[in-house]
C-alpha cells in the first residue's frame, strides 16, 4: 500500500467521471487514482488490463498507481502500484531513480478481482520515453512465487 500513500492526485490527465483521492469501498478506506495511465499485466495464468491512473516522478523516486487501492485483505477492485528508487520509507541504501533506464529494486502491488500479486524488493523495471512508460517483471515475494510481467503507460 506504499504506492497509494505517495500520490493520489498526480497525473497527466484526469479520467472523466473519476474523483482522485480518499474514498470508501465496501465500507473500507480506499484511495482512487485517475488519469490516462494504463497497465497490461501477465500474472501466472492471468492476463488483464487496468486503466485510470497516474504516474509521478520526483528527484529520487518514480511511482505509478492505477485503479483503486483498498486497505483491506482480499481486495476485489483492480489496482496496480509500482514504486521505485529512494521513496519515503524505502530501505536504507536504496538508489534514486534518475530518469529512463533499468532499475532492479522497488515495490509492486497488483490486485485483480480477489487475486493478489506482490513483489517487495526485487522487481526489474525499465522506464522509457522520459518516464512516460515502462516494463516490469519479477516473481512474487510470497508462495506460490508467481511470475509477473507487463507494461505500463502514463
DSSP file (Angstrom, degrees, kcal/mol; ACC not computed):
  #  RESIDUE AA STRUCTURE BP1 BP2  ACC     N-H-->O    O-->H-N    N-H-->O    O-->H-N    TCO  KAPPA ALPHA  PHI   PSI    X-CA   Y-CA   Z-CA
    1    1 A X     >        0   0    0      0, 0.0     4,-1.0     0, 0.0     3,-0.4   0.000 360.0 360.0 360.0   0.7    0.0    0.0    0.0
    2    2 A X  H >>  +     0   0    0      1,-0.2     3,-1.0     2,-0.2     4,-0.7   0.916 360.0  55.8 -56.4 -46.3    3.1    2.2    0.0
    3    3 A X  H >> S+     0   0    0      1,-0.3     3,-1.1     2,-0.2     4,-0.9   0.860 101.1  59.3 -58.2 -35.7    2.4    3.4   -3.5
    4    4 A X  H 34 S+     0   0    0     -3,-0.4    -1,-0.3     1,-0.3    -2,-0.2   0.830 101.9  53.5 -63.3 -31.8   -1.0    4.6   -2.5
    5    5 A X  H << S+     0   0    0     -4,-1.0    -1,-0.3    -3,-1.0    -2,-0.2   0.640  99.8  64.7 -79.3 -11.8    0.4    6.9    0.1
    6    6 A X  H << S-     0   0    0     -3,-1.1     2,-0.2    -4,-0.7    -1,-0.2   0.886 116.1  -4.8 -82.9 -38.9    2.7    8.7   -2.3
    7    7 A X     <  +     0   0    0     -4,-0.9    -1,-0.2    -3,-0.1    47,-0.1  -0.660  48.1 162.0-163.2 100.2    0.4   10.4   -4.8
    8    8 A X  S    S+     0   0    0     -2,-0.2    26,-0.4    -3,-0.2    13,-0.2   0.637  89.5  39.0 -88.9 -15.8   -3.3   10.3   -5.1
    9    9 A X  S    S+     0   0    0     11,-0.1    -1,-0.1    24,-0.1     2,-0.1   0.521  85.8 108.0-114.7  -7.5   -3.5   13.4   -7.2
   10   10 A X        +     0   0    0     44,-0.1     2,-0.2    25,-0.0    24,-0.2  -0.412  42.4 111.1 -72.4 148.3   -0.5   13.3   -9.6
   11   11 A X        -     0   0    0     43,-0.2    43,-0.1     1,-0.1     3,-0.1  -0.773  66.4-114.3 159.3 159.3   -1.2   12.6  -13.2
   12   12 A X  S    S+     0   0    0    142,-0.4     2,-0.3     1,-0.3    -1,-0.1   0.798  98.6   8.3 -84.5 -29.9   -1.1   13.9  -16.7
   13   13 A X  S    S-     0   0    0     40,-0.3    23,-0.5    21,-0.1     2,-0.4  -0.993  71.6-125.5-151.1 145.5   -4.9   13.8  -17.3
   14   14 A X        -     0   0    0     -2,-0.3     2,-0.1    21,-0.2     3,-0.1  -0.783  30.2-117.2 -95.5 135.2   -7.9   13.1  -15.1
   15   15 A X    >   -     0   0    0     -2,-0.4     3,-1.6     1,-0.1     2,-0.2  -0.396  36.7-100.3 -67.0 144.0  -10.3   10.4  -16.2
   16   16 A X  T 3  S+     0   0    0      1,-0.3    -1,-0.1    -2,-0.1     3,-0.1  -0.479 107.3  10.1 -65.2 130.4  -13.9   11.5  -17.0
   17   17 A X  T 3  S+     0   0    0      1,-0.2     2,-0.4    -2,-0.2    -1,-0.3   0.587 101.7 120.0  77.8  10.8  -16.1   10.8  -14.0
   18   18 A X    <   -     0   0    0     -3,-1.6     2,-0.6    14,-0.0    -1,-0.2  -0.908  46.2-161.8-111.6 135.4  -13.3    9.8  -11.7
   19   19 A X        -     0   0    0     -2,-0.4    13,-0.2    -3,-0.1     2,-0.1  -0.953  17.7-143.3-115.3 112.5  -12.5   11.6   -8.5
   20   20 A X        +     0   0    0     -2,-0.6     2,-0.3   -11,-0.1    13,-0.2  -0.375  55.4  38.6 -74.0 152.3   -9.0   11.0   -7.2
   21   21 A X  E    S+A   32   0A   0     11,-2.6    11,-2.8   -13,-0.2    -2,-0.1  -0.711  94.3   4.6 116.3-162.4   -8.2   10.7   -3.5
   22   22 A X  E     +A   31   0A   0     -2,-0.3     2,-0.2     9,-0.2     9,-0.2  -0.311  66.9 141.3 -65.8 138.8   -9.7    9.2   -0.4
   23   23 A X  E     -A   30   0A   0      7,-2.6     7,-2.1     5,-0.1     2,-0.4  -0.836  42.7-108.1-154.6-170.9  -12.9    7.2   -0.8
   24   24 A X  E     -A   29   0A   0     -2,-0.2     2,-0.4     5,-0.2     5,-0.2  -0.996  17.3-168.8-134.7 142.6  -14.5    4.0    0.6
   25   25 A X  E >  S-A   28   0A   0      3,-2.3     3,-1.8    -2,-0.4    52,-0.0  -0.978  82.8 -15.2-129.5 117.2  -15.1    0.6   -1.0
   26   26 A X  T 3  S-     0   0    0     -2,-0.4     3,-0.1     1,-0.3    -1,-0.1   0.838 128.7 -55.6  58.9  33.1  -17.4   -1.8    0.9
   27   27 A X  T 3  S+     0   0    0      1,-0.3     2,-0.3     0, 0.0    -1,-0.3   0.422 114.9 117.5  80.8  -1.1  -17.1    0.4    4.0
   28   28 A X  E <  S-A   25   0A   0     -3,-1.8    -3,-2.3     1,-0.1    -1,-0.3  -0.744  74.4 -99.2-100.8 147.6  -13.2    0.1    3.9
   29   29 A X  E     +A   24   0A   0     42,-0.3    42,-2.9    -2,-0.3     2,-0.3  -0.359  52.6 167.4 -61.5 140.3  -10.8    3.0    3.5
   30   30 A X  E     -AB  23  70A   0     -7,-2.1    -7,-2.6    40,-0.2     2,-0.4  -0.960  31.2-139.3-150.1 164.1   -9.5    3.3   -0.1
   31   31 A X  E     -AB  22  69A   0     38,-2.4    38,-2.3    -2,-0.3     2,-0.4  -0.994  17.5-153.3-130.5 125.5   -7.7    5.7   -2.5
   32   32 A X  E     -AB  21  68A   0    -11,-2.8   -11,-2.6    -2,-0.4     2,-0.4  -0.787   4.0-156.5 -99.4 141.7   -8.7    6.2   -6.1
   33   33 A X        -     0   0    0     34,-2.5    34,-0.5    -2,-0.4     2,-0.3  -0.937  11.6-170.6-116.2 140.4   -6.3    7.2   -8.8
   34   34 A X        +     0   0    0     -2,-0.4     2,-0.3   -26,-0.4   -21,-0.1  -0.896  31.0  72.9-129.4 155.7   -7.5    8.9  -12.0
   35   35 A X  S    S-     0   0    0     -2,-0.3    18,-0.4     1,-0.1    17,-0.2  -0.873  86.3 -54.2 137.2-166.9   -5.8    9.8  -15.3
   36   36 A X  S    S+     0   0    0    -23,-0.5    18,-0.2   118,-0.3    -1,-0.1   0.463  83.2 121.7 -90.8  -2.9   -4.6    8.3  -18.5
   37   37 A X  E     +C   53   0B   0     16,-2.0    15,-1.0   117,-0.3    16,-0.6  -0.356  36.2 177.0 -66.3 140.0   -2.2    5.7  -17.1
   38   38 A X  E     -CD  51 153B   0    115,-2.1   115,-2.4    13,-0.2     2,-0.3  -0.944  13.1-159.6-138.0 158.7   -2.8    2.1  -18.1
   39   39 A X  E     -CD  50 152B   0     11,-2.2    11,-2.2    -2,-0.3     2,-0.5  -0.999   9.2-154.9-141.2 141.6   -1.1   -1.2  -17.4
   40   40 A X  E     -CD  49 151B   0    111,-2.7   111,-1.6    -2,-0.3     2,-0.4  -0.983  26.0-167.1-112.3 125.8   -1.2   -4.6  -19.1
   41   41 A X  E     -CD  48 150B   0      7,-3.3     7,-2.2    -2,-0.5     2,-0.5  -0.914  23.4-168.0-122.8 139.2   -0.4   -7.5  -16.7
   42   42 A X  E     +CD  47 149B   0    107,-3.1   107,-2.3    -2,-0.4     2,-0.5  -0.972  19.0 170.4-119.7 112.1    0.5  -11.1  -17.1
   43   43 A X  E >   -CD  46 148B   0      3,-2.3     3,-2.3    -2,-0.5     2,-0.3  -0.925  61.9 -58.3-126.9 104.2    0.4  -12.8  -13.6
   44   44 A X  T 3  S-     0   0    0    103,-2.2     0, 0.0    -2,-0.5     0, 0.0  -0.468 123.4 -13.2  61.8-120.3    0.7  -16.6  -13.7
   45   45 A X  T 3  S+     0   0    0     -2,-0.3     2,-0.4    -3,-0.1    -1,-0.3   0.398 119.9  96.2 -91.9   2.3   -2.2  -17.8  -15.9
   46   46 A X  E <   -C   43   0B   0     -3,-2.3    -3,-2.3     2,-0.0     2,-0.4  -0.761  47.3-175.7-100.4 138.7   -4.0  -14.4  -15.8
   47   47 A X  E     +C   42   0B   0     -2,-0.4     2,-0.3    -5,-0.2    -5,-0.2  -1.000  24.9 143.8-125.2 128.8   -3.8  -11.6  -18.5
   48   48 A X  E     -C   41   0B   0     -7,-2.2    -7,-3.3    -2,-0.4     2,-0.3  -0.987  37.2-132.3-159.4 165.8   -5.6   -8.4  -17.8
   49   49 A X  E     -C   40   0B   0     -2,-0.3     2,-0.4    -9,-0.2    -9,-0.2  -0.927  10.4-163.3-121.4 147.5   -5.6   -4.6  -18.1
   50   50 A X  E     -C   39   0B   0    -11,-2.2   -11,-2.2    -2,-0.3     2,-0.3  -0.999  14.6-172.5-128.3 134.9   -6.2   -1.9  -15.6
   51   51 A X  E     +C   38   0B   0     -2,-0.4   -13,-0.2   -13,-0.2   -15,-0.1  -0.799  45.3  58.7-123.6 164.8   -7.0    1.7  -16.6
   52   52 A X  E    S+     0   0B   0    -15,-1.0    15,-2.1    -2,-0.3   -19,-0.3   0.975  70.5 112.5  84.2  73.6   -7.4    5.1  -15.0
   53   53 A X  E     -CE  37  66B   0    -16,-0.6   -16,-2.0   -18,-0.4     2,-0.3  -0.842  48.1-120.6-154.5-168.3   -4.3    6.0  -13.1
   54   54 A X  E     - E   0  65B   0     11,-2.8    11,-2.8    -2,-0.2     2,-0.3  -0.959   6.8-145.3-145.2 158.7   -1.4    8.4  -12.7
   55   55 A X  E     - E   0  64B   0     -2,-0.3     2,-0.4     9,-0.2     9,-0.2  -0.913  13.7-170.5-121.4 151.5    2.4    8.5  -12.6
   56   56 A X  E     - E   0  63B   0      7,-2.8     7,-2.6    -2,-0.3     2,-0.4  -0.993   4.3-164.9-144.0 137.4    4.6   10.8  -10.6
   57   57 A X  E     + E   0  62B   0     -2,-0.4     5,-0.2     5,-0.2     2,-0.2  -0.983   8.8 179.3-122.9 132.5    8.4   11.3  -10.7
   58   58 A X        -     0   0    0      3,-3.1    39,-0.1    -2,-0.4    29,-0.0  -0.606  50.1 -87.7-116.1-178.3   10.4   13.1   -8.1
   59   59 A X  S    S+     0   0    0     -2,-0.2     3,-0.1     1,-0.2    37,-0.0   0.747 125.2  21.0 -66.1 -21.3   14.1   13.7   -7.9
   60   60 A X  S    S+     0   0    0      1,-0.2    26,-2.6    36,-0.1    37,-1.5   0.509 123.2  34.5-126.6  -6.9   14.7   10.3   -6.2
   61   61 A X  E     - F   0  85B   0     24,-0.2    -3,-3.1    35,-0.2     2,-0.4  -0.964  52.7-150.2-147.4 165.5   11.8    8.1   -7.0
   62   62 A X  E     -EF  57  84B   0     22,-1.7    22,-2.9    -2,-0.3     2,-0.3  -0.992  17.8-179.1-134.0 139.9    9.1    7.1   -9.5
   63   63 A X  E     -EF  56  83B   0     -7,-2.6    -7,-2.8    -2,-0.4     2,-0.4  -0.999  12.1-169.1-142.5 144.9    5.6    5.8   -8.8
   64   64 A X  E     -EF  55  82B   0     18,-2.4    18,-2.4    -2,-0.3     2,-0.4  -1.000   7.7-177.4-131.5 132.4    2.6    4.7  -10.9
   65   65 A X  E     +EF  54  81B   0    -11,-2.8   -11,-2.8    -2,-0.4     2,-0.4  -0.996   2.9 178.4-132.8 126.0   -0.8    4.0   -9.4
   66   66 A X  E     -EF  53  80B   0     14,-2.7    14,-2.4    -2,-0.4     2,-0.3  -0.995  51.8  -5.2-133.3 129.4   -3.8    2.7  -11.4
   67   67 A X  E    S- F   0  79B   0    -15,-2.1   -34,-2.5   -34,-0.5     2,-0.4  -0.689 100.1 -42.9  95.2-146.2   -7.2    1.9  -10.1
   68   68 A X  E     -B   32   0A   0     10,-2.2     2,-0.5    -2,-0.3   -36,-0.2  -0.993  43.8-151.3-130.7 126.2   -8.3    1.9   -6.5
   69   69 A X  E     -B   31   0A   0    -38,-2.3   -38,-2.4    -2,-0.4     2,-0.4  -0.852  13.5-158.8 -98.6 131.9   -6.3    0.6   -3.6
   70   70 A X  E     -B   30   0A   0     -2,-0.5     2,-1.9   -40,-0.2   -40,-0.2  -0.910  19.8-132.8-112.3 134.7   -8.4   -0.7   -0.6
   71   71 A X  S    S+     0   0    0    -42,-2.9   -42,-0.3    -2,-0.4     2,-0.3  -0.593  77.2  86.6 -85.0  78.5   -7.0   -1.0    2.9
   72   72 A X  S    S-     0   0    0     -2,-1.9     3,-0.5   -44,-0.1    -2,-0.2  -0.949  81.8 -97.1-168.4 150.1   -8.4   -4.5    3.4
   73   73 A X  S    S+     0   0    0     -2,-0.3    -2,-0.0     1,-0.2     0, 0.0  -0.373 102.8  24.2 -70.0 156.6   -7.5   -8.1    2.7
   74   74 A X  S    S-     0   0    0      1,-0.2    -1,-0.2    40,-0.1    41,-0.1   0.890  82.2-161.2  57.5  45.6   -8.9   -9.8   -0.4
   75   75 A X        -     0   0    0     -3,-0.5    39,-1.4    -5,-0.1    37,-0.2  -0.328  11.7-168.4 -58.0 135.0   -9.4   -6.6   -2.3
   76   76 A X        +     0   0    0     37,-0.2    37,-0.8    38,-0.1     2,-0.2   0.662  60.0  82.4-101.8 -21.3  -11.9   -7.2   -5.2
   77   77 A X  S    S-     0   0    0     35,-0.1    -7,-0.2    36,-0.1    37,-0.1  -0.618  90.1 -97.8 -88.0 147.8  -11.4   -3.9   -7.2
   78   78 A X        +     0   0    0     -2,-0.2   -10,-2.2    34,-0.1     2,-0.3  -0.340  48.8 164.1 -68.4 140.1   -8.5   -3.6   -9.6
   79   79 A X  E     -FG  67 111B   0     32,-2.4    32,-3.0   -12,-0.2     2,-0.4  -0.971  17.7-173.5-154.2 140.3   -5.3   -1.8   -8.5
   80   80 A X  E     +FG  66 110B   0    -14,-2.4   -14,-2.7    -2,-0.3     2,-0.4  -0.992  10.9 174.1-133.0 127.2   -1.7   -1.6   -9.8
   81   81 A X  E     +FG  65 109B   0     28,-2.7    28,-2.8    -2,-0.4     2,-0.4  -0.993   4.2 173.6-136.0 129.7    1.0    0.2   -7.9
   82   82 A X  E     +FG  64 108B   0    -18,-2.4   -18,-2.4    -2,-0.4     2,-0.4  -0.993   3.6 178.9-135.6 126.6    4.7    0.3   -8.7
   83   83 A X  E     -FG  63 107B   0     24,-2.3    24,-2.4    -2,-0.4     2,-0.3  -0.997   5.1-178.7-133.1 132.1    7.3    2.4   -6.8
   84   84 A X  E     +FG  62 106B   0    -22,-2.9   -22,-1.7    -2,-0.4    13,-0.2  -0.883  39.4  13.3-126.8 154.7   11.0    2.6   -7.5
   85   85 A X  E    S-F   61   0B   0     20,-0.8     2,-1.3    -2,-0.3    11,-0.2  -0.489 109.9 -15.6  92.8-152.7   14.0    4.4   -6.0
   86   86 A X  S    S+     0   0    0    -26,-2.6    -1,-0.1    -2,-0.2   -25,-0.1  -0.577  79.7 163.5 -95.4  69.7   14.5    6.3   -2.8
   87   87 A X    >   -     0   0    0     -2,-1.3     3,-2.5     1,-0.2     2,-0.1  -0.390  53.5 -71.2 -83.6 163.4   10.9    6.7   -1.9
   88   88 A X  T 3  S+     0   0    0      1,-0.3    -1,-0.2    -2,-0.1   -82,-0.0  -0.376 126.1  14.1 -56.7 124.1    9.6    7.7    1.5
   89   89 A X  T 3  S+     0   0    0      1,-0.2    -1,-0.3    -2,-0.1     3,-0.1   0.506  91.7 151.4  86.8   5.7   10.2    4.7    3.8
   90   90 A X    <   -     0   0    0     -3,-2.5    -1,-0.2     1,-0.1     3,-0.1  -0.294  57.1 -87.2 -65.7 153.3   12.5    2.9    1.3
   91   91 A X    >   -     0   0    0      1,-0.1     3,-1.6     2,-0.1    -1,-0.1  -0.281  56.0 -89.6 -58.3 147.3   15.1    0.6    2.6
   92   92 A X  T 3  S+     0   0    0      1,-0.3    -1,-0.1    -3,-0.1     3,-0.1  -0.290 114.2  29.1 -57.5 141.7   18.4    2.2    3.6
   93   93 A X  T 3  S+     0   0    0      1,-0.3    -1,-0.3    -3,-0.1     2,-0.2   0.485  80.3 154.5  85.5   3.3   20.8    2.4    0.7
   94   94 A X    <   -     0   0    0     -3,-1.6    -1,-0.3    -7,-0.1     2,-0.2  -0.451  43.5-124.7 -65.6 133.5   18.1    2.4   -2.0
   95   95 A X        -     0   0    0     -2,-0.2    10,-0.1   -10,-0.1    -1,-0.1  -0.543  25.2-113.3 -78.3 143.2   19.5    4.1   -5.1
   96   96 A X        -     0   0    0    -11,-0.2     2,-0.5    -2,-0.2   -35,-0.2  -0.361  26.5-111.7 -71.2 156.5   17.5    7.1   -6.5
   97   97 A X        -     0   0    0    -37,-1.5     3,-0.1   -13,-0.2    -1,-0.1  -0.804  30.9-172.8 -87.0 125.9   15.7    6.8   -9.8
   98   98 A X        -     0   0    0     -2,-0.5     2,-0.3     1,-0.3    -1,-0.1  -0.044  48.2 -80.8-113.6  32.3   17.5    9.1  -12.3
   99   99 A X  S    S+     0   0    0      2,-0.1    -1,-0.3    31,-0.0    28,-0.2  -0.744  90.9   8.2 108.5-157.7   15.2    9.0  -15.3
  100  100 A X  S    S+     0   0    0     -2,-0.3     2,-0.3    -3,-0.1    28,-0.2  -0.220  90.0  78.1 -60.4 149.1   14.9    6.5  -18.1
  101  101 A X  E    S- H   0 127B   0     26,-1.9    26,-2.7     2,-0.0     2,-0.4  -0.875  80.0 -47.5 143.5-173.9   16.8    3.2  -17.7
  102  102 A X  E     - H   0 126B   0     -2,-0.3     2,-0.3    24,-0.2    24,-0.2  -0.776  46.1-178.6 -98.0 136.5   16.8   -0.1  -15.9
  103  103 A X  E     - H   0 125B   0     22,-3.3    22,-3.1    -2,-0.4     3,-0.1  -0.949  15.1-168.7-132.3 151.7   16.1   -0.5  -12.2
  104  104 A X  E     +     0   0B   0     -2,-0.3    19,-1.2    20,-0.2     2,-0.4   0.511  63.7  64.5-121.7  -8.4   16.0   -3.6  -10.0
  105  105 A X  E     + H   0 122B   0     17,-0.3   -20,-0.8    20,-0.1     2,-0.3  -0.945  61.2  94.6-123.8 142.4   14.6   -2.7   -6.7
  106  106 A X  E     -GH  84 121B   0     15,-2.2    15,-2.5    -2,-0.4     2,-0.4  -0.980  63.1 -81.0 170.4-169.4   11.1   -1.5   -5.8
  107  107 A X  E     -GH  83 120B   0    -24,-2.4   -24,-2.3    -2,-0.3     2,-0.4  -0.991  32.2-172.4-126.9 130.8    7.7   -2.4   -4.6
  108  108 A X  E     +GH  82 119B   0     11,-2.8    11,-2.7    -2,-0.4     2,-0.4  -0.992   3.7 179.7-125.8 127.6    4.9   -3.9   -6.9
  109  109 A X  E     +GH  81 118B   0    -28,-2.8   -28,-2.7    -2,-0.4     2,-0.4  -0.994   3.0 178.0-129.0 124.8    1.3   -4.4   -5.7
  110  110 A X  E     -GH  80 117B   0      7,-2.1     7,-2.3    -2,-0.4     2,-0.4  -0.995   4.7-179.6-130.1 130.9   -1.3   -5.8   -8.0
  111  111 A X  E     +GH  79 116B   0    -32,-3.0   -32,-2.4    -2,-0.4     2,-0.3  -0.996   6.0 169.1-127.2 134.0   -4.9   -6.6   -7.1
  112  112 A X  E >   - H   0 115B   0      3,-2.0     3,-2.4    -2,-0.4   -35,-0.1  -0.801  68.5 -43.3-149.6 101.8   -7.4   -8.0   -9.6
  113  113 A X  T 3  S-     0   0    0    -37,-0.8   -37,-0.2     1,-0.3   -36,-0.1   0.861 126.6 -32.2  45.9  51.3  -10.8   -9.4   -8.6
  114  114 A X  T 3  S+     0   0    0    -39,-1.4    -1,-0.3     1,-0.3     2,-0.2   0.174 113.7 116.1  95.5 -16.9   -9.6  -11.2   -5.5
  115  115 A X  E <   -H  112   0B   0     -3,-2.4    -3,-2.0   -39,-0.1     2,-0.4  -0.617  46.0-163.6 -83.7 146.2   -6.1  -12.1   -6.9
  116  116 A X  E     +H  111   0B   0     -2,-0.2     2,-0.4    -5,-0.2    -5,-0.2  -0.992  13.3 175.6-136.1 127.3   -3.1  -10.6   -5.2
  117  117 A X  E     +H  110   0B   0     -7,-2.3    -7,-2.1    -2,-0.4     2,-0.4  -0.975  10.7 176.4-132.4 117.3    0.5  -10.4   -6.5
  118  118 A X  E     -H  109   0B   0     -2,-0.4    23,-2.8    -9,-0.2    24,-0.5  -0.963  15.0-172.9-125.5 137.5    3.1   -8.6   -4.5
  119  119 A X  E     -H  108   0B   0    -11,-2.7   -11,-2.8    -2,-0.4     2,-0.6  -0.979   7.3-175.7-126.7 118.4    6.8   -8.1   -5.1
  120  120 A X  E     -H  107   0B   0     -2,-0.5     2,-0.5   -13,-0.2   -13,-0.2  -0.917  67.2  -3.8-117.1 105.4    8.7   -6.4   -2.3
  121  121 A X  E    S+H  106   0B   0    -15,-2.5   -15,-2.2    -2,-0.6     2,-0.8  -0.714 117.8  51.7 122.5 -81.8   12.3   -5.8   -3.1
  122  122 A X  E     +H  105   0B   0     -2,-0.5    17,-0.4   -17,-0.2     2,-0.4  -0.832  54.9 144.3-104.5 109.8   13.5   -7.1   -6.4
  123  123 A X  E     -     0   0B   0    -19,-1.2     2,-0.5    -2,-0.8    15,-0.2  -0.946  43.0-134.5-139.4 118.9   11.4   -6.1   -9.5
  124  124 A X  E     + I   0 137B   0     13,-2.0    13,-1.9    -2,-0.4     2,-0.4  -0.617  34.0 174.8 -75.7 122.7   13.2   -5.5  -12.8
  125  125 A X  E     -HI 103 136B   0    -22,-3.1   -22,-3.3    -2,-0.5     2,-0.5  -0.991  20.5-163.0-133.1 137.3   11.7   -2.3  -14.3
  126  126 A X  E     -HI 102 135B   0      9,-2.2     9,-1.8    -2,-0.4     2,-0.4  -0.986   9.5-160.0-119.0 123.7   12.7   -0.4  -17.4
  127  127 A X  E     +HI 101 134B   0    -26,-2.7   -26,-1.9    -2,-0.5     2,-0.3  -0.821  18.2 172.6 -99.4 141.6   11.5    3.2  -17.7
  128  128 A X  E  >> + I   0 133B   0      5,-2.6     4,-1.7    -2,-0.4     5,-1.1  -0.895  45.3  37.1-142.0 172.1   11.4    4.9  -21.2
  129  129 A X  T  45S-     0   0    0     -2,-0.3     3,-0.4     1,-0.2    -1,-0.2   0.907 132.5 -45.9  51.2  53.7   10.3    8.0  -23.1
  130  130 A X  T  45S-     0   0    0      1,-0.2    -1,-0.2    -3,-0.1    -2,-0.0   0.906 110.5 -54.7  58.5  44.7   11.0   10.4  -20.3
  131  131 A X  T  45S+     0   0    0      2,-0.2    -1,-0.2     1,-0.1    -2,-0.2   0.796 109.2 121.2  61.4  33.2    9.4    8.2  -17.7
  132  132 A X  T  <5S+     0   0    0     -4,-1.7    22,-3.1    -3,-0.4     2,-0.3   0.361  78.4   3.8-104.1   4.2    6.1    8.0  -19.6
  133  133 A X  E   < +IJ 128 153B   0     -5,-1.1    -5,-2.6    20,-0.3     2,-0.3  -0.978  64.6 158.3-170.4 172.6    6.1    4.2  -19.9
  134  134 A X  E     -IJ 127 152B   0     18,-2.1    18,-2.5    -2,-0.3     2,-0.3  -0.990  29.4-109.7 177.5 179.3    7.9    1.1  -19.0
  135  135 A X  E     -IJ 126 151B   0     -9,-1.8    -9,-2.2    -2,-0.3     2,-0.3  -0.901  24.0-168.2-129.0 159.7    8.0   -2.6  -18.4
  136  136 A X  E     +IJ 125 150B   0     14,-2.1    14,-1.8    -2,-0.3     2,-0.3  -0.984   8.2 170.1-146.1 153.6    8.3   -4.7  -15.3
  137  137 A X  E     +IJ 124 149B   0    -13,-1.9   -13,-2.0    -2,-0.3     2,-0.3  -0.972  16.8 115.6-160.9 154.3    9.0   -8.3  -14.4
  138  138 A X  E     - J   0 148B   0     10,-1.9    10,-3.1    -2,-0.3     2,-0.4  -0.969  54.0 -84.0 169.6-174.9    9.7  -10.4  -11.3
  139  139 A X  E     - J   0 147B   0    -17,-0.4     8,-0.2    -2,-0.3   -17,-0.1  -0.951  49.9 -99.6-119.5 140.7    8.5  -13.2   -9.1
  140  140 A X        -     0   0    0      6,-2.6   -21,-0.3    -2,-0.4     4,-0.1  -0.167  24.0-128.5 -59.9 151.1    6.1  -12.6   -6.2
  141  141 A X  S    S+     0   0    0    -23,-2.8     2,-0.3     2,-0.1    -1,-0.1   0.721  87.2  54.7 -73.2 -22.9    7.5  -12.4   -2.7
  142  142 A X  S >  S-     0   0    0    -24,-0.5     3,-2.2     4,-0.1     4,-0.4  -0.813  98.1 -50.4-118.5 154.3    5.2  -15.0   -1.2
  143  143 A X  T 3  S+     0   0    0      1,-0.3    -2,-0.1    -2,-0.3    -1,-0.1  -0.316 119.6  38.0 -55.3 133.4    4.3  -18.5   -2.1
  144  144 A X  T 3  S-     0   0    0     -4,-0.1    -1,-0.3    -3,-0.0    -3,-0.0  -0.832  90.5-144.2 -98.7  28.2    3.5  -19.7   -4.7
  145  145 A X    <   -     0   0    0     -3,-2.2     2,-0.2     1,-0.1    -2,-0.1   0.931  23.9-164.8  49.2  63.5    6.1  -17.3   -6.2
  146  146 A X        -     0   0    0     -4,-0.4    -6,-2.6    -7,-0.1     2,-0.4  -0.525  20.5-116.2 -79.2 141.8    4.2  -16.5   -9.4
  147  147 A X  E     - J   0 139B   0     -8,-0.2  -103,-2.2    -2,-0.2     2,-0.4  -0.661  35.3-171.2 -77.7 132.2    6.0  -14.8  -12.3
  148  148 A X  E     +DJ  43 138B   0    -10,-3.1   -10,-1.9    -2,-0.4     2,-0.3  -0.978  13.7 152.6-127.1 136.8    4.6  -11.3  -13.0
  149  149 A X  E     +DJ  42 137B   0   -107,-2.3  -107,-3.1    -2,-0.4     2,-0.3  -0.970   6.3 121.8-154.1 168.1    5.3   -9.1  -16.0
  150  150 A X  E     -DJ  41 136B   0    -14,-1.8   -14,-2.1    -2,-0.3     2,-0.3  -0.975  43.2 -94.7 163.8-172.5    3.8   -6.4  -18.1
  151  151 A X  E     -DJ  40 135B   0   -111,-1.6  -111,-2.7    -2,-0.3     2,-0.3  -0.952  25.0-162.8-134.1 153.4    4.0   -2.9  -19.5
  152  152 A X  E     -DJ  39 134B   0    -18,-2.5   -18,-2.1    -2,-0.3     2,-0.4  -0.956   4.2-158.3-135.2 156.5    2.5    0.5  -18.4
  153  153 A X  E      DJ  38 133B   0   -115,-2.4  -115,-2.1    -2,-0.3   -20,-0.3  -0.996 360.0 360.0-132.8 138.7    1.9    3.9  -20.0
  154  154 A X              0   0    0    -22,-3.1  -142,-0.4    -2,-0.4  -118,-0.3   0.413 360.0 360.0 -94.0 360.0    1.5    7.2  -18.2
